[in-house]
Amino acid sequence: MVMGSHSIRTSIDVPRELHRRLHEAAARKGCSARQLILKSIEQAVQDALPERRQRRLDLTRPIVPSRGKPFDLTNEQIHELLQLP
C-alpha cells in the first residue's frame, strides 16, 4: 500500500523478539507486518469505543409497575366504562 496525503508516518521501538514474532505471524497470515500492525491497531481502537446503548424500548415488562390488583376486562367492557362515542 502506498502512503498518500491521508497517512501519517510514525515510528516505534519494538523489542527484537516481538519484531521477529510479528514478521512470523504476518508470514503465517500471508500479509505484511505493516498490514498486520494496521489491522491490530484498528481492532484495538474499535474495541476501545464505548458500547452504544440499546435505543429500542424494552416492552417485555411494564414501563410503570402496577400498584393495584390485576383486572380482567374485555375490550367491550372497557368501551362501556369509558362511554366512547
Secondary structure in CASP SS format (residue, H / E / C, confidence):
PFRMAT SS
TARGET T0000
AUTHOR 0000-0000-0000
METHOD secondary structure of the structure
MODEL  1
M C 1.00
V C 1.00
M C 1.00
G C 1.00
S C 1.00
H C 1.00
S C 1.00
I C 1.00
R C 1.00
T C 1.00
S C 1.00
I C 1.00
D C 1.00
V C 1.00
P C 1.00
R H 1.00
E H 1.00
L H 1.00
H H 1.00
R H 1.00
R H 1.00
L H 1.00
H H 1.00
E H 1.00
A H 1.00
A H 1.00
A H 1.00
R H 1.00
K H 1.00
G C 1.00
C C 1.00
S C 1.00
A H 1.00
R H 1.00
Q H 1.00
L H 1.00
I H 1.00
L H 1.00
K H 1.00
S H 1.00
I H 1.00
E H 1.00
Q H 1.00
A H 1.00
V H 1.00
Q H 1.00
D H 1.00
A H 1.00
L C 1.00
P C 1.00
E C 1.00
R C 1.00
R C 1.00
Q C 1.00
R C 1.00
R C 1.00
L C 1.00
D C 1.00
L C 1.00
T C 1.00
R C 1.00
P C 1.00
I C 1.00
V C 1.00
P C 1.00
S C 1.00
R C 1.00
G C 1.00
K C 1.00
P C 1.00
F C 1.00
D C 1.00
L C 1.00
T C 1.00
N H 1.00
E H 1.00
Q H 1.00
I H 1.00
H H 1.00
E H 1.00
L H 1.00
L H 1.00
Q C 1.00
L C 1.00
P C 1.00
END
